[in-house]
Amino acid sequence: MAADPVPLTQTDSSEAEGSSVITKRSLIVGIGMAVLMPFWPTYTSLILHSTRADHSHLSMAMLIPFVALLVINAFLERRGIGFSPTELLTVCCIGFVAAIMQGEWITVWFLQMLTMPAYYASAENRFDEFLLPHMPDWTTITNREAVRGFYEGLVPGTAFPWSEWFTVLFWWGALIASILCIHLCLSVLLRKQWMEYEKLSFPVATAMLELTGVSGSTGTLRTLAGNRLFQWGFGLTLAIIGWNVFTWFTINLPMFPFLAGRYGRHVLPIAPGFPSIVTTFVLLTFCLGYFCKLEVLFSLWFFHGINILIVGIMNRFGLDLGANDPYSSAHPAMGFMTFGGMIVFVGWGFWIARDHFRDIFKKAFLNDETVDDSDEIMSYRTATFMFIICSLFSIIWFLKAGMGFGPTVAWSFAMLILFVGMSRIVVESGLVYLRVPLTAQGFTWHVFGPGNLGPQAASILTLTMSLVADGKGFAMTQMAHVPRFSMAMAKRSRRSIAPTVLGGCLLGAAVVIGFVIYQGYYGVGSANFGRTTFQGVGSLNGAGFSRLAVSRLQDAATKFTEWNRLGFMGIGSVITAVLYYLRYRFTGFPIHPIGFTICGMVEMQDNAFSIFLMWATKSIIMQLGGLTAYRRYAPFFLGMIMGYVTGVAIGAVSDVFFFPGEGHEIHCDP
């Protein structure tokens, strides 16, 4: 196997220093994008019932407006008034994080958990008995008339229930802002270790920097547009999606079974009890994999095959640990095994970064002048103390809410492992369709059991499902890329990035939350949004999470710590530790532990085929042409990404004008 090439875009401080500074126009455009990027998919999803645009960590909500800006900038450059790389990256950083505040992601999860327990409470589900009495009035809305108006609309002349919403939104807003600050601080503290010492690939950042035109790179969009391979990649992808969009207007033409959302999903059964093989082609997974190391790609599809084998054997032998937790791995044993692997994965990363953390301590607490943090978007002292203060605030928040010290510590530990682990996986693999192997809520439930948790802690733990956001994390994966982008910016401009990113993110959240609440009370009513999110059916929403909590609390007298699940977590920890030992004991050991940590996720079933195709494609390119061929063919995959983004945008615009309320999803979960 040929050695992996260095990233296409190499940017150091000297290169970045030559870029221009952040300007007022870039801040204005960035703030505008912070509002637009989360708002437009909220409207298309909840009102038009079209694309959600929130299915990946590299959100279409961000990509479509940002690509439009790159196209406009290509014309502005001809007039000599184009945006500089620093300006474009400023907009990219702000929008990249703010886009996760859209309706079907953070904000809807947040709003449904505030209102569903009270609205759907009944004698049958016993929410009034087990949950609502234990939820403080500053953590959830318990007034039945207030939540009825949100779901069904207000009677004309009825005043908006400000008193019910203000306190709840204030305290939850403070918690969300604290968690965002925690993740931004973590990304600053880990940037040098991941980027300079371990030299992780950052495939998402590499692709975005090539399209943006970082200083020292020839991959600007205007230059790429003249590349024949870029044109082929763009044209081929756009032609396929364009045909599929065209079939929406007819009843006789079939869709091309490729890049067609769920229509392009093909399932191949293996044997009874064994997970099926899925041959879906996921374009972003395929193209971003080109900028990932071969050993990581191999590990991802290799362990997916191992997962199929293990789950099939356990099913055939009747191993039953009970139901899996919402938005966790499909098989509970694999969920705990892979979560144990992620604990070692993150723990090992912290261990090898001990010298770097020692430097951070010296700079933050001793003001050691020999430690240089001038390249960072935030000083180590600021990042450290902000991390400590926001962490303490979050812990106090949950303690005051009544979750209890033990569950709060367990939940916080699991959240730290998941967010750092998920961020490192995205940074190292470019796999943007990703959920957690096990939620922090599931971990806490099974560590303590309903009998030890009690109704008070269980009720608040249920409310924390508002932070799961479809299992895709809470901005940490996006925050981890902000310091990487900043290294391609003018050094004197970096310190202004942190407050603008946080400000844009909170502004975007406020706009979307305001829009959803307005539509609930004065528009169509949230029960009519057309999604199961607010309809109370199914298990993957606030009502479903509440029903699950009640069912567990009803068995509290007999359910305590589930040692069998924790035993599988220990097995996963040992497996990952052995893999690390083999990698450091034997030079060239080809299996990376990263693949084991996520092999049990449902999403890997849909991503594995695309990962395998890219591993095979890149292996051939590297064997035949080496680094020269790798660089030569990169524009083809960048063109495919651009064609895909353009095609999804055309589909969304078509829904707006021709299929309002009856939209389609080209872009959906793999």
C-alpha positions as CSV (number, residue, x, y, z in Angstrom):
1,M,0.0,0.0,0.0
2,A,1.4,3.3,-1.0
3,A,2.0,6.0,1.6
4,D,-0.7,8.5,2.1
5,P,0.0,12.0,0.7
6,V,0.0,15.1,2.7
7,P,-3.2,17.2,2.5
8,L,-3.6,19.2,-0.7
9,T,-3.7,22.5,1.2
10,Q,-0.8,23.2,3.5
11,T,-1.1,26.5,5.3
12,D,1.2,27.8,7.9
13,S,1.4,31.0,9.8
14,S,3.7,32.7,7.3
15,E,1.3,32.0,4.4
16,A,-1.8,33.0,6.4
17,E,-0.1,36.2,7.5
18,G,-0.1,37.3,3.8
19,S,-3.9,37.1,3.6
20,S,-6.0,40.1,4.2
21,V,-7.7,40.9,7.4
22,I,-11.3,40.4,8.4
23,T,-13.4,43.3,7.0
24,K,-16.8,44.8,7.9
25,R,-18.3,43.4,4.7
26,S,-17.2,39.8,5.6
27,L,-18.7,40.2,9.1
28,I,-22.0,41.6,7.7
29,V,-22.2,38.7,5.1
30,G,-21.2,36.2,7.8
31,I,-24.0,37.4,10.2
32,G,-26.4,37.3,7.3
33,M,-25.4,33.8,6.6
34,A,-25.8,32.9,10.3
35,V,-29.4,33.9,9.9
36,L,-30.0,32.4,6.5
37,M,-28.3,29.1,6.9
38,P,-30.4,27.8,9.8
39,F,-33.6,29.5,8.6
40,W,-34.1,28.3,5.1
41,P,-34.1,24.6,5.8
42,T,-36.4,25.2,8.8
43,Y,-38.9,26.8,6.3
44,T,-38.5,24.1,3.6
45,S,-38.7,21.3,6.0
46,L,-41.5,22.3,8.4
47,I,-43.6,24.4,6.0
48,L,-42.9,23.1,2.5
49,H,-42.1,19.5,3.6
50,S,-39.1,19.5,1.4
51,T,-35.4,18.9,2.1
52,R,-34.3,19.1,5.8
53,A,-30.7,19.8,4.7
54,D,-29.5,18.8,8.2
55,H,-28.5,15.1,7.7
56,S,-24.7,15.5,8.1
57,H,-22.1,17.3,10.1
58,L,-21.3,19.2,6.9
59,S,-24.8,20.6,6.5
60,M,-26.4,21.4,3.2
61,A,-27.9,24.3,5.0
62,M,-24.4,25.8,5.1
63,L,-23.1,24.4,1.8
64,I,-25.7,25.7,-0.6
65,P,-25.6,29.4,0.4
66,F,-21.8,29.3,0.8
67,V,-21.3,27.7,-2.6
68,A,-23.6,30.4,-4.0
69,L,-21.3,33.0,-2.4
70,L,-18.2,31.3,-4.0
71,V,-19.9,31.5,-7.4
72,I,-20.7,35.2,-6.9
73,N,-17.2,35.8,-5.7
74,A,-15.8,34.3,-8.9
75,F,-17.5,37.1,-10.8
76,L,-16.5,39.8,-8.3
77,E,-12.8,38.7,-8.6
78,R,-12.9,39.6,-12.3
79,R,-13.8,43.2,-11.3
80,G,-11.1,43.2,-8.7
81,I,-13.5,43.4,-5.7
82,G,-13.7,39.8,-4.8
83,F,-13.6,38.5,-1.2
84,S,-10.2,37.5,0.0
85,P,-9.5,34.0,1.5
86,T,-9.7,35.5,5.0
87,E,-13.0,37.1,4.3
88,L,-14.5,33.9,2.8
89,L,-13.2,31.8,5.7
90,T,-14.8,34.2,8.1
91,V,-18.1,33.6,6.5
92,C,-17.4,29.9,6.4
93,C,-16.6,29.7,10.1
94,I,-19.7,31.6,11.1
95,G,-22.0,29.7,8.9
96,F,-20.5,26.3,9.5
97,V,-21.5,26.4,13.2
98,A,-24.6,28.5,12.9
99,A,-26.1,26.1,10.4
100,I,-26.7,23.5,13.1
101,M,-29.3,25.7,14.8
102,Q,-31.8,24.9,12.1
103,G,-35.3,23.7,12.8
104,E,-34.9,19.9,12.4
105,W,-31.7,19.9,14.4
106,I,-31.0,21.7,17.7
107,T,-34.0,24.0,17.9
108,V,-36.7,21.4,17.2
109,W,-35.2,19.0,19.6
110,F,-35.1,21.7,22.1
111,L,-38.6,23.0,21.6
112,Q,-40.2,19.5,21.5
113,M,-38.8,18.5,24.9
114,L,-40.0,21.7,26.5
115,T,-43.6,21.1,25.4
116,M,-44.4,17.5,24.5
117,P,-44.6,16.1,28.1
118,A,-47.4,18.5,29.0
119,Y,-49.2,18.5,25.6
120,Y,-49.3,14.7,25.3
121,A,-49.8,13.8,28.9
122,S,-52.8,11.5,29.5
123,A,-54.0,9.0,32.0
124,E,-52.7,6.2,29.9
125,N,-49.1,7.4,29.5
126,R,-48.9,8.6,33.1
127,F,-46.6,11.6,32.3
128,D,-48.5,13.6,35.0
129,E,-47.6,11.0,37.6
130,F,-44.0,10.1,36.8
131,L,-42.5,13.1,34.9
132,L,-44.2,16.5,35.1
133,P,-44.3,16.8,38.9
134,H,-40.5,16.4,38.9
135,M,-39.7,18.9,36.2
136,P,-39.1,22.4,37.6
137,D,-41.2,25.1,36.0
138,W,-38.0,26.8,34.7
139,T,-37.0,23.7,32.8
140,T,-40.2,22.9,30.9
141,I,-43.6,24.4,30.1
142,T,-46.3,22.7,32.1
143,N,-49.2,25.0,31.4
144,R,-51.6,23.0,29.2
145,E,-53.1,26.1,27.5
146,A,-49.7,27.4,26.6
147,V,-48.6,24.2,24.9
148,R,-52.0,23.7,23.3
149,G,-51.6,27.0,21.6
150,F,-48.2,26.1,20.4
151,Y,-49.4,22.8,18.8
152,E,-52.8,23.9,17.6
153,G,-52.5,27.7,17.2
154,L,-53.9,30.5,19.3
155,V,-57.5,31.5,19.3
156,P,-57.8,35.0,17.7
157,G,-57.4,37.7,20.4
158,T,-55.5,35.4,22.8
159,A,-52.3,36.9,24.2
160,F,-49.0,35.2,23.7
161,P,-48.0,33.4,26.9
162,W,-44.8,35.4,27.5
163,S,-44.6,34.4,31.2
164,E,-44.5,30.7,30.4
165,W,-41.8,31.0,27.7
166,F,-39.5,33.7,29.0
167,T,-38.0,32.0,32.0
168,V,-37.6,28.6,30.3
169,L,-36.0,30.1,27.2
170,F,-33.6,32.2,29.3
171,W,-32.3,29.3,31.4
172,W,-32.1,26.8,28.5
173,G,-30.5,29.5,26.4
174,A,-27.9,30.1,29.1
175,L,-27.2,26.3,29.2
176,I,-26.9,26.1,25.4
177,A,-24.6,29.1,25.3
178,S,-22.4,27.5,28.0
179,I,-22.2,24.2,26.1
180,L,-21.3,26.0,22.9
181,C,-18.5,27.9,24.8
182,I,-17.2,24.6,26.2
183,H,-16.9,23.1,22.8
184,L,-15.2,26.1,21.3
185,C,-12.7,26.1,24.1
186,L,-12.0,22.4,23.7
187,S,-11.5,22.9,20.0
188,V,-8.9,25.7,20.8
189,L,-7.1,23.5,23.4
190,L,-6.9,20.5,21.0
191,R,-6.0,22.4,17.8
192,K,-2.3,22.2,18.0
193,Q,-2.2,18.6,19.2
194,W,-4.5,17.4,16.3
195,M,-3.1,19.6,13.6
196,E,0.6,20.1,14.3
197,Y,1.6,17.2,16.4
198,E,-0.6,14.3,15.2
199,K,-1.2,15.9,11.7
200,L,-4.7,14.7,11.4
201,S,-6.2,14.9,7.9
202,F,-9.1,17.3,8.3
203,P,-10.8,16.1,5.0
204,V,-13.7,18.5,5.4
205,A,-11.4,21.5,6.0
206,T,-9.2,20.4,3.1
207,A,-12.0,20.4,0.6
208,M,-13.4,23.7,1.9
209,L,-10.0,25.3,1.8
210,E,-9.5,24.2,-1.8
211,L,-12.8,25.7,-2.9
212,T,-12.2,28.8,-0.9
213,G,-8.8,29.5,-2.3
214,V,-6.5,29.6,0.7
215,S,-3.2,31.5,0.3
216,G,-0.7,29.3,-1.4
217,S,-3.3,27.1,-3.1
218,T,-4.3,27.0,-6.8
219,G,-7.6,25.4,-6.0
220,T,-9.8,28.5,-6.0
221,L,-13.3,27.9,-7.5
222,R,-12.5,30.1,-10.6
223,T,-9.4,28.1,-11.3
224,L,-11.1,24.7,-10.6
225,A,-13.9,25.6,-12.9
226,G,-11.5,25.6,-15.8
227,N,-10.1,22.1,-14.9
228,R,-11.4,19.4,-17.2
229,L,-11.7,16.8,-14.4
230,F,-13.6,19.3,-12.2
231,Q,-16.0,19.8,-15.1
232,W,-16.5,16.1,-15.6
233,G,-17.2,15.5,-11.9
234,F,-19.6,18.5,-11.7
235,G,-21.4,17.7,-14.9
236,L,-21.9,14.0,-14.3
237,T,-23.3,14.5,-10.8
238,L,-25.5,17.4,-11.8
239,A,-26.9,15.5,-14.8
240,I,-27.9,12.6,-12.6
241,I,-29.6,14.7,-10.0
242,G,-31.1,17.0,-12.7
243,W,-32.7,13.9,-14.3
244,N,-34.2,12.8,-11.0
245,V,-35.6,16.3,-10.4
246,F,-37.1,16.2,-13.9
247,T,-39.0,13.0,-13.1
248,W,-40.9,14.8,-10.4
249,F,-42.9,16.6,-13.1
250,T,-43.9,13.4,-14.9
251,I,-45.5,10.0,-14.0
252,N,-43.9,7.9,-16.7
253,L,-40.1,8.4,-16.3
254,P,-38.3,6.4,-13.6
255,M,-35.7,8.1,-11.3
256,F,-32.1,7.1,-11.8
257,P,-31.4,4.8,-8.9
258,F,-28.4,6.8,-7.9
259,L,-28.2,10.1,-5.9
260,A,-31.9,9.8,-5.4
261,G,-32.3,9.8,-1.6
262,R,-34.0,6.8,-0.2
263,Y,-35.0,5.6,-3.7
264,G,-31.3,4.9,-4.3
265,R,-31.0,2.6,-1.3
266,H,-30.4,-1.1,-2.2
267,V,-30.5,-3.8,0.5
268,L,-28.9,-7.2,0.1
269,P,-29.9,-9.7,2.8
270,I,-27.2,-12.1,4.0
271,A,-28.8,-14.6,6.3
272,P,-31.5,-14.6,9.1
273,G,-30.3,-12.6,12.1
274,F,-27.4,-10.9,10.2
275,P,-27.6,-7.2,9.3
276,S,-28.0,-6.7,5.6
277,I,-25.4,-5.3,3.2
278,V,-26.5,-1.9,1.8
279,T,-25.1,-0.6,-1.5
280,T,-26.2,3.0,-1.3
281,F,-23.8,5.5,-2.8
282,V,-23.4,8.4,-0.4
283,L,-21.6,11.1,-2.4
284,L,-20.2,13.2,0.4
285,T,-18.9,10.1,2.1
286,F,-17.2,9.0,-1.1
287,C,-15.7,12.4,-2.1
288,L,-14.5,13.5,1.3
289,G,-13.0,10.1,1.8
290,Y,-10.5,11.0,-1.0
291,F,-8.8,13.4,1.5
292,C,-8.7,10.8,4.2
293,K,-5.8,8.4,4.9
294,L,-6.1,4.9,3.4
295,E,-5.6,3.1,6.7
296,V,-8.5,5.0,8.2
297,L,-10.7,4.2,5.2
298,F,-9.7,0.5,5.4
299,S,-10.5,0.4,9.1
300,L,-13.9,1.9,8.6
301,W,-15.2,-0.7,6.1
302,F,-13.3,-3.6,7.7
303,F,-14.8,-3.2,11.1
304,H,-18.2,-2.7,9.5
305,G,-17.8,-6.3,8.2
306,I,-16.7,-7.4,11.6
307,N,-19.8,-5.8,13.1
308,I,-22.1,-7.7,10.7
309,L,-20.4,-11.0,11.7
310,I,-20.6,-10.3,15.5
311,V,-24.2,-9.1,15.5
312,G,-25.3,-12.0,13.3
313,I,-23.7,-14.5,15.6
314,M,-25.1,-12.9,18.7
315,N,-28.6,-12.9,17.1
316,R,-28.4,-16.5,16.0
317,F,-27.3,-17.6,19.6
318,G,-30.1,-15.5,21.1
319,L,-28.0,-13.0,23.1
320,D,-30.5,-10.5,24.3
321,L,-29.6,-7.4,26.4
322,G,-33.0,-5.8,25.9
323,A,-34.0,-2.9,23.7
324,N,-31.4,-0.5,22.4
325,D,-31.5,3.1,23.3
326,P,-32.8,5.8,21.0
327,Y,-30.2,7.1,18.5
328,S,-27.7,4.5,19.6
329,S,-26.2,1.5,17.9
330,A,-28.7,-1.0,16.4
331,H,-27.6,-3.8,18.8
332,P,-27.1,-2.8,22.4
333,A,-24.1,-5.1,22.9
334,M,-22.3,-3.4,20.1
335,G,-23.4,0.0,21.4
336,F,-21.7,-0.6,24.7
337,M,-18.7,-2.3,23.1
338,T,-18.0,0.6,20.8
339,F,-18.7,3.2,23.5
340,G,-16.0,1.4,25.6
341,G,-13.8,1.6,22.5
342,M,-14.5,5.3,22.2
343,I,-13.5,5.8,25.9
344,V,-10.1,4.3,25.2
345,F,-9.9,6.2,21.8
346,V,-10.4,9.5,23.6
347,G,-8.4,8.6,26.6
348,W,-5.4,7.5,24.5
349,G,-5.6,10.8,22.6
350,F,-5.5,12.7,25.9
351,W,-2.6,10.6,27.1
352,I,-0.4,11.3,24.1
353,A,-1.3,15.0,24.4
354,R,-0.1,15.2,28.0
355,D,2.9,17.3,27.1
356,H,0.7,19.7,25.2
357,F,-1.7,19.9,28.1
358,R,1.2,20.6,30.4
359,D,2.1,23.6,28.2
360,I,-1.5,24.8,28.3
361,F,-1.5,24.5,32.2
362,K,1.8,26.5,32.3
363,K,0.4,29.2,30.1
364,A,-3.1,29.4,31.7
365,F,-2.1,29.2,35.4
366,L,1.6,30.2,35.5
367,N,1.7,32.6,32.5
368,D,4.8,30.9,31.1
369,E,6.1,33.1,28.4
370,T,7.9,30.2,26.7
371,V,4.6,28.7,25.6
372,D,3.3,30.4,22.5
373,D,-0.4,30.6,21.9
374,S,-0.4,33.5,19.5
375,D,-1.6,31.3,16.6
376,E,-4.8,30.4,18.4
377,I,-8.2,32.1,18.0
378,M,-8.3,32.4,21.8
379,S,-5.5,32.5,24.4
380,Y,-5.0,29.3,26.4
381,R,-5.8,31.2,29.6
382,T,-9.1,32.5,28.2
383,A,-10.0,29.1,26.8
384,T,-9.1,27.3,30.0
385,F,-10.9,29.5,32.4
386,M,-14.0,29.8,30.1
387,F,-14.1,26.0,29.9
388,I,-13.9,25.7,33.7
389,I,-16.6,28.4,34.3
390,C,-19.0,27.1,31.7
391,S,-18.5,23.5,32.9
392,L,-19.3,24.5,36.5
393,F,-22.3,26.5,35.4
394,S,-23.7,23.5,33.4
395,I,-23.1,21.1,36.3
396,I,-24.8,23.5,38.7
397,W,-27.7,23.9,36.2
398,F,-28.4,20.1,36.2
399,L,-27.9,19.8,40.0
400,K,-30.4,22.7,40.6
401,A,-32.8,21.0,38.1
402,G,-32.6,17.9,40.3
403,M,-30.6,15.4,38.3
404,G,-28.4,14.5,41.2
405,F,-24.6,14.5,41.6
406,G,-23.9,10.9,40.4
407,P,-26.1,11.0,37.3
408,T,-24.8,14.5,36.4
409,V,-21.2,13.3,36.6
410,A,-21.9,10.2,34.6
411,W,-23.8,12.2,31.9
412,S,-21.1,14.9,31.7
413,F,-18.4,12.2,31.4
414,A,-20.2,10.5,28.6
415,M,-20.9,13.8,26.8
416,L,-17.2,14.7,27.0
417,I,-16.2,11.3,25.5
418,L,-18.8,11.4,22.8
419,F,-18.2,15.0,21.6
420,V,-14.4,14.8,21.7
421,G,-14.5,11.3,20.1
422,M,-17.0,12.3,17.4
423,S,-15.0,15.4,16.6
424,R,-11.8,13.5,16.2
425,I,-13.5,10.9,14.0
426,V,-14.9,13.6,11.7
427,V,-11.6,15.4,11.7
428,E,-9.6,12.3,10.9
429,S,-12.0,10.5,8.5
430,G,-14.2,13.1,6.9
431,L,-17.2,10.9,7.7
432,V,-19.9,13.5,8.0
433,Y,-22.9,11.1,8.2
434,L,-22.3,10.0,11.8
435,R,-24.2,9.5,15.0
436,V,-23.0,8.4,18.4
437,P,-22.5,4.7,19.3
438,L,-24.5,5.3,22.6
439,T,-26.1,8.4,23.9
440,A,-25.0,9.9,27.2
441,Q,-28.6,9.4,28.4
442,G,-28.5,5.7,27.6
443,F,-25.1,5.4,29.3
444,T,-26.5,7.1,32.5
445,W,-29.7,5.1,32.5
446,H,-27.9,1.7,32.4
447,V,-25.1,2.7,34.8
448,F,-27.5,3.6,37.6
449,G,-30.7,2.0,36.5
450,P,-34.2,3.4,37.2
451,G,-34.1,2.1,40.7
452,N,-31.1,4.3,41.6
453,L,-32.0,7.2,39.5
454,G,-35.5,7.9,40.8
455,P,-38.2,10.0,39.2
456,Q,-36.5,13.3,39.8
457,A,-33.2,12.5,38.1
458,A,-35.0,10.4,35.4
459,S,-37.2,13.4,34.5
460,I,-34.3,15.8,34.0
461,L,-32.3,13.1,32.2
462,T,-35.2,12.8,29.8
463,L,-35.2,16.6,29.2
464,T,-31.5,16.4,28.3
465,M,-32.6,14.5,25.1
466,S,-33.1,18.0,23.8
467,L,-29.3,18.2,23.5
468,V,-29.0,14.9,21.5
469,A,-29.9,16.6,18.2
470,D,-30.5,13.5,16.2
471,G,-27.4,11.9,17.7
472,K,-25.1,14.2,15.6
473,G,-23.6,16.2,18.4
474,F,-23.8,19.7,19.7
475,A,-21.6,21.8,17.6
476,M,-18.3,20.2,18.7
477,T,-17.6,18.6,15.3
478,Q,-18.2,21.9,13.7
479,M,-16.3,23.9,16.3
480,A,-13.3,21.6,15.8
481,H,-12.9,22.9,12.3
482,V,-13.0,26.6,13.2
483,P,-9.4,26.8,14.5
484,R,-8.2,24.7,11.5
485,F,-9.9,27.3,9.1
486,S,-8.3,30.1,11.1
487,M,-4.8,28.9,10.3
488,A,-5.5,29.9,6.7
489,M,-6.5,33.4,7.8
490,A,-4.4,36.4,8.6
491,K,-2.9,35.9,12.0
492,R,-3.9,39.3,13.3
493,S,-7.5,38.5,12.5
494,R,-7.8,35.2,14.3
495,R,-8.8,36.5,17.8
496,S,-11.9,38.0,16.4
497,I,-13.2,34.7,15.1
498,A,-14.3,33.2,18.4
499,P,-16.8,35.9,19.4
500,T,-18.2,36.2,15.9
501,V,-18.8,32.5,15.6
502,L,-20.5,32.3,19.0
503,G,-22.5,35.4,18.2
504,G,-23.6,34.2,14.8
505,C,-24.6,30.8,16.3
506,L,-26.7,32.3,19.0
507,L,-28.3,34.8,16.6
508,G,-29.2,32.0,14.2
509,A,-30.7,29.9,17.1
510,A,-32.8,32.9,18.2
511,V,-34.1,33.6,14.7
512,V,-35.1,29.9,14.2
513,I,-36.6,29.5,17.6
514,G,-38.6,32.6,17.2
515,F,-39.8,31.5,13.7
516,V,-40.9,28.0,15.0
517,I,-42.7,29.5,18.0
518,Y,-44.5,32.0,15.7
519,Q,-45.5,29.3,13.3
520,G,-46.8,27.3,16.2
521,Y,-49.0,30.0,17.7
522,Y,-49.9,32.1,14.7
523,G,-49.1,30.0,11.6
524,V,-49.9,26.4,10.8
525,G,-49.5,25.0,14.4
526,S,-46.5,22.8,15.3
527,A,-48.7,19.7,15.2
528,N,-49.2,20.4,11.4
529,F,-45.5,20.8,10.5
530,G,-45.7,17.5,8.6
531,R,-43.0,15.8,10.7
532,T,-43.4,13.2,13.4
533,T,-41.2,15.4,15.5
534,F,-44.2,17.3,17.0
535,Q,-46.9,14.8,16.3
536,G,-46.4,12.5,19.3
537,V,-46.3,9.3,17.2
538,G,-43.2,7.0,17.2
539,S,-40.4,6.7,19.7
540,L,-37.8,9.2,18.4
541,N,-39.3,12.4,19.7
542,G,-40.1,14.1,23.0
543,A,-43.3,12.1,23.5
544,G,-41.5,8.9,22.7
545,F,-38.6,9.7,25.1
546,S,-41.1,10.5,27.8
547,R,-42.9,7.2,27.3
548,L,-39.6,5.3,27.5
549,A,-38.8,7.0,30.8
550,V,-42.1,6.2,32.3
551,S,-41.9,2.5,31.2
552,R,-38.5,2.3,32.8
553,L,-39.6,4.0,36.0
554,Q,-42.4,1.6,36.3
555,D,-39.8,-1.2,36.7
556,A,-37.7,0.9,39.1
557,A,-38.1,-1.6,41.9
558,T,-36.3,-4.3,40.0
559,K,-34.0,-2.4,37.6
560,F,-30.6,-1.2,38.8
561,T,-27.1,-1.2,37.3
562,E,-27.0,-3.4,34.2
563,W,-23.6,-5.1,34.7
564,N,-24.0,-7.2,31.5
565,R,-24.0,-4.0,29.4
566,L,-21.1,-2.6,31.3
567,G,-19.3,-5.9,30.8
568,F,-19.6,-5.4,27.0
569,M,-18.2,-1.9,27.4
570,G,-15.2,-3.4,29.1
571,I,-14.7,-5.8,26.3
572,G,-14.8,-3.0,23.8
573,S,-12.2,-1.1,25.9
574,V,-9.9,-4.0,25.9
575,I,-10.2,-4.6,22.1
576,T,-9.4,-0.9,21.4
577,A,-6.4,-1.0,23.8
578,V,-5.1,-4.1,22.1
579,L,-5.4,-2.4,18.7
580,Y,-3.4,0.6,19.9
581,Y,-0.8,-1.7,21.3
582,L,-0.4,-3.6,18.0
583,R,-0.1,-0.2,16.1
584,Y,2.7,1.0,18.3
585,R,4.4,-2.4,18.6
586,F,4.4,-3.3,14.9
587,T,5.3,-0.7,12.4
588,G,2.8,-0.6,9.5
589,F,0.0,-2.4,11.3
590,P,-2.8,-1.6,8.9
591,I,-5.9,-1.5,11.2
592,H,-6.8,1.8,12.8
593,P,-8.9,1.7,16.0
594,I,-11.1,4.5,14.7
595,G,-13.1,1.9,12.7
596,F,-14.1,-0.1,15.8
597,T,-15.5,2.9,17.7
598,I,-18.3,3.5,15.2
599,C,-18.8,0.1,13.5
600,G,-22.1,-0.5,15.4
601,M,-23.8,2.6,14.2
602,V,-26.8,2.2,11.9
603,E,-25.3,4.9,9.6
604,M,-22.3,2.8,8.9
605,Q,-24.5,0.2,7.2
606,D,-25.3,2.9,4.6
607,N,-21.8,4.5,4.4
608,A,-19.7,1.3,4.3
609,F,-20.2,0.7,0.6
610,S,-19.1,4.2,-0.4
611,I,-16.1,4.0,1.9
612,F,-15.1,0.8,0.3
613,L,-15.4,2.2,-3.1
614,M,-13.2,5.2,-2.2
615,W,-10.6,3.0,-0.5
616,A,-10.4,0.9,-3.6
617,T,-10.3,4.0,-5.9
618,K,-7.7,5.9,-3.9
619,S,-5.6,2.7,-3.5
620,I,-5.4,2.3,-7.3
621,I,-4.6,6.0,-7.9
622,M,-1.8,5.9,-5.3
623,Q,-0.4,2.7,-6.6
624,L,-0.3,3.8,-10.2
625,G,0.5,7.5,-9.9
626,G,1.5,8.3,-6.3
627,L,1.3,11.8,-5.0
628,T,1.2,13.3,-8.5
629,A,-1.9,11.4,-9.5
630,Y,-3.5,12.1,-6.2
631,R,-3.2,15.8,-6.8
632,R,-4.2,15.5,-10.4
633,Y,-7.5,13.8,-9.7
634,A,-8.6,15.8,-6.7
635,P,-10.5,18.3,-8.8
636,F,-12.8,15.5,-10.1
637,F,-14.1,14.8,-6.6
638,L,-14.3,18.5,-5.7
639,G,-16.4,18.8,-8.9
640,M,-18.7,16.0,-7.7
641,I,-19.3,17.8,-4.4
642,M,-20.1,21.0,-6.2
643,G,-22.4,19.2,-8.6
644,Y,-24.2,17.6,-5.7
645,V,-24.7,20.8,-3.8
646,T,-26.0,22.5,-7.0
647,G,-28.4,19.6,-7.7
648,V,-29.8,19.6,-4.2
649,A,-30.3,23.4,-4.4
650,I,-32.2,23.0,-7.7
651,G,-34.4,20.4,-6.1
652,A,-35.1,22.6,-3.1
653,V,-36.0,25.6,-5.4
654,S,-38.2,23.4,-7.5
655,D,-40.1,22.4,-4.4
656,V,-40.6,26.0,-3.3
657,F,-42.2,27.0,-6.6
658,F,-43.8,23.8,-7.9
659,F,-44.4,21.5,-5.0
660,P,-45.2,23.6,-1.9
661,G,-46.3,21.4,0.9
662,E,-45.5,18.2,-1.1
663,G,-41.8,18.4,-1.4
664,H,-39.1,15.8,-2.0
665,E,-35.8,14.9,-0.4
666,I,-32.8,14.2,-2.7
667,H,-30.6,14.8,0.3
668,C,-31.5,12.5,3.2
669,D,-30.0,10.3,5.8
670,P,-27.9,7.5,4.3
